[in-house]
């Protein structure tokens, strides 16, 4: 090989080395660029994710604030719709107070010749409002409590405020006195009519009247039963009241037995149950400690009331002699339908074992069947005759 070939070989080798180095450098450069691109893309994706999260958080917070504002607006709107009348009435009351209080304050200073006279509205204006708010608060917390005393306070202090304002305005004429008096009480009058005493529907008024009538009738029956009750005194001097169970009507403060055709054979209704409970027909109550006055049904006895036959006793008719004078009376049984019903009930009670015709007394039979002693004795005798 000549030196020229060697030079060419060296140049070729050097060119190959340069090419390989350039290729390596280019590959490294490409790798670095690719890695940088991956890093940049990851950074962009992370930034986008953070931005999306921040946007979602901001949107959620904004939606929450909007929802809270909407809920508040809806609450305020609902309250305003439900209290339209209250808002109008209290607006009138506030206007009335703002107009009347300063006038009364100045009038009080002129009357008392002292700055302390400026406290006069605390008596004339706030006095009636204190009673007005007391009426409303009492009816809201305890509807059953009477408020007539508080209402009397409202009208007394309202009259005082009207007269005081009218006297103040009298110096400028009748019209000024009338206007100032009306303005001073306009708010409290509207408050008492529209808020403190809300109107009731026709059904509510009817239900209240019916409830009051029931309570009055029950109370009257209890008072009549207590008035007609007898007292049993034991050896120690302790008294026990005894009542006669049954169905009665209250007439002029006295108990009148119900006729047989009006008496119910089945269980009594709620009203009868309440009256029977008050009359002590539910059994023997506890006399309480100390042996004081207590109630006890006691043995059956003739129902109290005006003289005459009881519903379950037989009717008595007078039979006259040929001379036209009444010689004696004969007893006839009551209505056949009623007696047949008693006979059926007696037979059912005997079959159920509630009554033993041989051992059960006439008093217990009369109490069980809610009839008179005469009919109870007749039923027992018929049962004995049948068995014989």
C-alpha positions as CSV (number, residue, x, y, z in Angstrom):
1,X,0.0,0.0,0.0
2,X,1.3,3.3,-1.0
3,X,1.4,6.3,1.2
4,X,-1.4,7.9,-0.8
5,X,-3.7,4.9,-0.1
6,X,-2.8,5.2,3.6
7,X,-3.7,8.9,3.6
8,X,-7.0,8.1,2.0
9,X,-7.7,5.3,4.5
10,X,-6.9,7.6,7.3
11,X,-9.1,10.3,6.0
12,X,-11.9,7.8,5.5
13,X,-11.5,6.5,9.0
14,X,-11.4,10.0,10.4
15,X,-14.6,10.9,8.4
16,X,-16.2,7.7,9.7
17,X,-15.2,8.7,13.3
18,X,-16.6,12.2,12.8
19,X,-19.8,10.7,11.3
20,X,-20.3,8.3,14.2
21,X,-19.6,11.1,16.7
22,X,-22.1,13.4,14.9
23,X,-24.6,10.5,14.9
24,X,-24.1,9.9,18.5
25,X,-24.4,13.6,19.3
26,X,-27.5,13.9,17.2
27,X,-29.0,10.9,18.9
28,X,-28.2,12.3,22.3
29,X,-29.7,15.6,21.3
30,X,-32.8,13.9,20.1
31,X,-33.1,12.0,23.3
32,X,-32.6,15.1,25.3
33,X,-35.2,16.9,23.3
34,X,-37.6,14.0,23.6
35,X,-37.1,13.9,27.4
36,X,-37.6,17.6,27.6
37,X,-40.8,17.3,25.6
38,X,-42.1,14.6,27.9
39,X,-41.3,16.7,30.9
40,X,-43.0,19.8,29.3
41,X,-46.0,17.7,28.4
42,X,-46.2,16.3,31.9
43,X,-45.9,19.8,33.3
44,X,-48.7,21.0,31.0
45,X,-50.9,18.1,31.9
46,X,-50.3,18.7,35.6
47,X,-51.0,22.4,35.2
48,X,-54.2,21.7,33.3
49,X,-55.2,19.2,36.0
50,X,-54.5,21.8,38.7
51,X,-56.4,24.5,36.7
52,X,-59.4,22.1,36.3
53,X,-59.4,21.3,40.0
54,X,-59.2,24.9,40.9
55,X,-62.0,25.7,38.5
56,X,-64.1,22.9,39.8
57,X,-63.5,24.1,43.4
58,X,-64.3,27.6,42.4
59,X,-67.5,26.5,40.6
60,X,-68.5,24.4,43.6
61,X,-67.9,27.3,45.9
62,X,-69.8,29.6,43.6
63,X,-72.7,27.2,43.3
64,X,-72.8,26.8,47.1
65,X,-72.9,30.5,47.6
66,X,-75.6,30.8,45.0
67,X,-77.6,28.0,46.7
68,X,-77.2,29.7,50.1
69,X,-78.3,33.0,48.7
70,X,-81.2,31.4,47.0
71,X,-82.2,29.5,50.2
72,X,-82.0,32.8,52.1
73,X,-84.1,34.6,49.5
74,X,-86.7,31.7,49.5
75,X,-86.8,31.8,53.3
76,X,-87.3,35.5,53.4
77,X,-89.8,35.3,50.6
78,X,-91.8,32.5,52.3
79,X,-91.7,34.4,55.6
80,X,-92.8,37.6,53.9
81,X,-95.7,35.8,52.2
82,X,-96.7,34.1,55.4
83,X,-96.6,37.3,57.4
84,X,-98.0,39.8,55.0
85,X,-100.6,40.9,57.4
86,X,-98.1,41.0,60.3
87,X,-95.8,43.2,58.3
88,X,-98.6,45.7,57.4
89,X,-99.9,45.8,61.0
90,X,-96.5,46.3,62.6
91,X,-95.8,48.9,60.0
92,X,-98.9,50.8,61.1
93,X,-97.8,50.2,64.8
94,X,-94.3,51.6,64.1
95,X,-95.7,54.6,62.3
96,X,-98.1,55.3,65.1
97,X,-95.4,55.0,67.8
98,X,-92.9,57.2,65.9
99,X,-95.6,59.9,65.4
100,X,-97.1,59.8,68.9
101,X,-94.0,59.2,71.2
102,X,-92.1,62.5,70.3
103,X,-95.3,64.5,70.8
104,X,-95.9,62.9,74.2
105,X,-92.3,63.4,75.2
106,X,-92.5,67.2,74.5
107,X,-95.9,67.4,76.1
108,X,-94.5,65.7,79.2
109,X,-91.7,68.1,79.5
110,X,-94.1,71.0,79.3
111,X,-96.4,69.6,81.9
112,X,-93.8,68.5,84.4
113,X,-91.5,71.5,83.7
114,X,-88.6,69.0,83.8
115,X,-86.7,66.8,81.3
116,X,-88.1,63.8,83.2
117,X,-91.4,64.6,81.7
118,X,-90.0,63.3,78.4
119,X,-90.5,59.7,79.9
120,X,-94.3,60.2,79.5
121,X,-94.4,57.9,76.3
122,X,-93.2,55.0,78.4
123,X,-96.5,55.1,80.2
124,X,-98.9,56.2,77.5
125,X,-97.4,54.4,74.5
126,X,-95.3,51.6,75.8
127,X,-97.8,50.8,78.5
128,X,-100.5,49.6,76.1
129,X,-97.9,47.9,73.9
130,X,-96.6,45.9,76.9
131,X,-100.0,44.5,77.5
132,X,-100.7,43.9,73.8
133,X,-97.5,41.8,73.4
134,X,-98.3,40.0,76.6
135,X,-101.7,39.0,75.1
136,X,-100.0,37.6,72.0
137,X,-97.2,35.8,73.9
138,X,-99.7,34.2,76.3
139,X,-101.9,32.9,73.5
140,X,-98.9,31.4,71.7
141,X,-97.4,29.7,74.8
142,X,-100.5,28.7,76.7
143,X,-103.7,29.0,74.5
144,X,-105.9,27.6,77.4
145,X,-104.9,30.4,79.7
146,X,-107.5,33.3,79.9
147,X,-106.2,36.7,78.8
148,X,-109.1,38.9,79.7
149,X,-107.0,40.7,82.3
150,X,-104.3,41.5,79.8
151,X,-106.8,42.7,77.3
152,X,-108.4,44.9,80.0
153,X,-104.9,46.4,80.5
154,X,-104.5,47.0,76.8
155,X,-107.8,48.9,76.6
156,X,-107.2,50.8,79.9
157,X,-103.7,52.0,78.8
158,X,-105.0,52.6,75.2
159,X,-107.8,54.8,76.6
160,X,-105.2,56.7,78.7
161,X,-103.0,57.2,75.6
162,X,-106.0,58.4,73.5
163,X,-107.1,60.9,76.2
164,X,-103.6,62.2,76.8
165,X,-102.9,62.8,73.2
166,X,-106.3,64.3,72.7
167,X,-105.8,66.7,75.6
168,X,-102.4,67.6,74.1
169,X,-104.0,68.4,70.7
170,X,-107.0,70.2,72.2
171,X,-105.2,73.5,72.3
172,X,-105.1,73.5,68.5
173,X,-108.7,72.5,68.0
174,X,-111.0,69.5,68.0
175,X,-109.7,68.1,64.8
176,X,-106.1,68.1,66.1
177,X,-107.2,66.4,69.3
178,X,-109.1,63.7,67.4
179,X,-106.2,63.0,65.0
180,X,-103.6,62.8,67.7
181,X,-105.7,60.5,69.8
182,X,-106.5,58.2,66.9
183,X,-102.9,58.1,65.8
184,X,-101.7,57.1,69.2
185,X,-103.9,54.0,69.5
186,X,-104.2,53.1,65.8
187,X,-101.3,50.6,65.9
188,X,-102.4,48.8,69.1
189,X,-106.0,48.5,68.0
190,X,-104.9,47.1,64.6
191,X,-102.6,44.7,66.4
192,X,-105.3,43.4,68.8
193,X,-107.8,42.9,66.0
194,X,-105.6,41.3,63.3
195,X,-102.7,39.6,65.2
196,X,-103.5,39.0,68.9
197,X,-107.0,37.9,68.1
198,X,-106.8,36.0,64.7
199,X,-110.1,35.3,63.0
200,X,-111.4,31.7,63.2
201,X,-113.2,29.8,60.5
202,X,-116.9,28.8,60.9
203,X,-115.9,25.2,61.5
204,X,-113.5,26.2,64.2
205,X,-116.1,28.3,66.0
206,X,-118.6,25.4,65.7
207,X,-116.1,22.9,67.1
208,X,-115.2,25.3,70.0
209,X,-118.8,25.8,70.8
210,X,-119.4,22.0,70.8
211,X,-116.4,21.4,73.1
212,X,-117.6,24.1,75.5
213,X,-121.1,22.6,75.5
214,X,-119.8,19.1,76.2
215,X,-117.6,20.4,79.1
216,X,-120.5,22.4,80.5
217,X,-122.9,19.5,80.4
218,X,-120.3,17.1,81.9
219,X,-119.6,19.6,84.7
220,X,-123.3,20.0,85.3
221,X,-123.8,16.3,85.5
222,X,-120.9,15.9,87.9
223,X,-122.2,18.7,90.1
224,X,-125.7,17.2,90.2
225,X,-124.3,13.8,91.0
226,X,-122.2,15.2,93.8
227,X,-125.3,17.1,95.1
228,X,-127.4,13.9,95.1
229,X,-124.7,11.6,96.5
230,X,-125.2,10.0,99.9
231,X,-122.4,9.7,102.5
232,X,-121.4,6.5,104.4
233,X,-119.7,7.1,107.7
234,X,-117.6,4.4,109.2
235,X,-116.8,3.8,112.9
236,X,-113.9,6.2,112.8
237,X,-115.9,9.0,111.3
238,X,-114.5,8.9,107.8
239,X,-117.0,9.7,105.1
240,X,-117.3,8.0,101.8
241,X,-119.6,9.2,99.0
242,X,-121.9,6.7,97.3
243,X,-123.5,7.1,93.9
244,X,-126.2,5.3,92.0
245,X,-124.8,4.2,88.6
246,X,-127.1,4.6,85.6
247,X,-128.1,6.9,82.8
248,X,-129.5,10.3,83.7
249,X,-130.5,13.6,82.4
250,X,-129.7,16.9,84.1
251,X,-132.7,19.0,84.6
252,X,-132.6,22.1,86.8
253,X,-129.5,20.9,88.5
254,X,-131.0,17.5,89.4
255,X,-130.5,14.0,87.9
256,X,-133.5,12.6,86.1
257,X,-133.5,8.9,85.1
258,X,-133.6,8.2,81.4
259,X,-136.8,6.4,80.3
260,X,-136.4,2.7,79.2
261,X,-137.0,3.4,75.6
262,X,-134.2,6.0,75.6
263,X,-131.7,3.9,77.5
264,X,-129.1,2.1,75.5
265,X,-128.7,-1.7,75.8
266,X,-125.2,-1.7,74.2
267,X,-122.0,0.0,75.5
268,X,-122.4,3.8,76.1
269,X,-120.9,6.3,73.8
270,X,-117.9,8.5,74.6
271,X,-120.1,11.2,76.2
272,X,-121.9,8.7,78.5
273,X,-118.6,7.1,79.4
274,X,-117.2,10.5,80.5
275,X,-120.3,11.2,82.6
276,X,-120.2,7.7,84.1
277,X,-116.5,8.2,84.9
278,X,-117.3,11.4,86.7
279,X,-120.2,9.8,88.5
280,X,-117.9,7.1,89.9
281,X,-119.5,4.2,88.0
282,X,-116.2,2.9,86.9
283,X,-115.5,1.0,90.2
284,X,-114.4,1.8,93.7
285,X,-111.7,4.5,93.6
286,X,-108.9,4.8,96.1
287,X,-110.0,6.8,99.2
288,X,-106.5,8.2,99.5
289,X,-104.3,8.5,102.5
290,X,-105.8,9.7,105.8
291,X,-109.2,8.1,105.2
292,X,-110.7,11.4,104.1
293,X,-113.6,11.9,101.7
294,X,-113.6,9.4,98.9
295,X,-116.1,8.0,96.3
296,X,-117.6,4.6,96.4
297,X,-120.4,3.2,94.1
298,X,-121.8,1.4,97.1
299,X,-124.8,-1.0,96.9
300,X,-127.5,-0.1,94.4
301,X,-130.3,2.0,95.8
302,X,-133.3,3.9,94.4
303,X,-132.1,6.6,92.0
304,X,-132.3,10.1,93.4
305,X,-134.7,12.5,91.8
306,X,-138.3,13.6,92.0
307,X,-140.8,11.2,93.5
308,X,-142.2,8.7,91.0
309,X,-141.4,5.4,89.4
310,X,-137.9,4.9,88.0
311,X,-137.5,3.8,84.4
312,X,-137.0,0.2,85.3
313,X,-139.8,0.0,87.9
314,X,-143.3,-1.1,87.0
315,X,-146.0,1.3,86.2
316,X,-148.7,1.7,88.8
317,X,-152.3,2.3,87.8
318,X,-155.1,3.1,90.2
319,X,-158.1,0.7,90.2
320,X,-161.4,2.2,91.6
321,X,-164.2,0.5,93.4
322,X,-167.9,0.7,92.6
323,X,-168.2,3.6,95.0
324,X,-165.7,5.6,92.9
325,X,-163.0,5.7,95.5
326,X,-159.5,4.4,94.9
327,X,-159.0,1.3,97.0
328,X,-155.5,0.1,96.0
329,X,-153.0,0.1,93.2
330,X,-151.9,-2.8,91.1
331,X,-148.5,-3.1,89.5
332,X,-148.2,-3.8,85.8
333,X,-144.9,-4.6,84.1
334,X,-143.1,-2.1,82.0
335,X,-143.0,-2.3,78.2
336,X,-142.9,-5.8,76.8
337,X,-140.0,-5.1,74.5
338,X,-137.9,-3.7,77.3
339,X,-138.7,-6.7,79.5
340,X,-137.9,-9.2,76.8
341,X,-134.6,-7.4,76.2
342,X,-133.8,-7.7,79.9
343,X,-134.8,-11.3,79.9
344,X,-132.4,-12.0,77.0
345,X,-129.6,-10.1,78.7
346,X,-130.3,-12.1,81.9
347,X,-130.2,-15.4,80.1
348,X,-126.9,-14.4,78.4
349,X,-125.4,-13.4,81.7
350,X,-126.4,-16.7,83.3
351,X,-124.9,-18.7,80.4
352,X,-121.7,-16.6,80.6
353,X,-121.4,-17.3,84.3
354,X,-121.7,-13.6,85.3
355,X,-124.9,-14.3,87.2
356,X,-125.8,-17.3,89.4
357,X,-129.7,-17.3,89.8
358,X,-129.3,-19.2,93.1
359,X,-126.6,-17.2,94.9
360,X,-126.5,-13.8,93.2
361,X,-128.5,-11.2,95.1
362,X,-131.3,-9.0,93.5
363,X,-129.1,-6.0,94.0
364,X,-126.2,-7.4,92.0
365,X,-128.6,-8.6,89.3
366,X,-130.1,-5.1,89.0
367,X,-126.7,-3.5,88.9
368,X,-125.5,-6.0,86.2
369,X,-128.5,-5.5,84.0
370,X,-128.9,-1.8,84.8
371,X,-132.6,-2.3,85.8
372,X,-134.8,-1.8,88.8
373,X,-134.9,-4.3,91.8
374,X,-138.5,-5.2,90.9
375,X,-137.6,-6.4,87.4
376,X,-134.5,-8.2,88.8
377,X,-136.6,-10.0,91.4
378,X,-139.1,-11.0,88.7
379,X,-136.4,-12.4,86.5
380,X,-134.9,-14.3,89.3
381,X,-138.3,-15.8,90.4
382,X,-139.0,-16.8,86.8
383,X,-135.7,-18.5,86.5
384,X,-136.3,-20.4,89.8
385,X,-139.9,-21.4,88.7
386,X,-138.5,-22.7,85.4
387,X,-135.8,-24.8,87.1
388,X,-138.4,-26.2,89.5
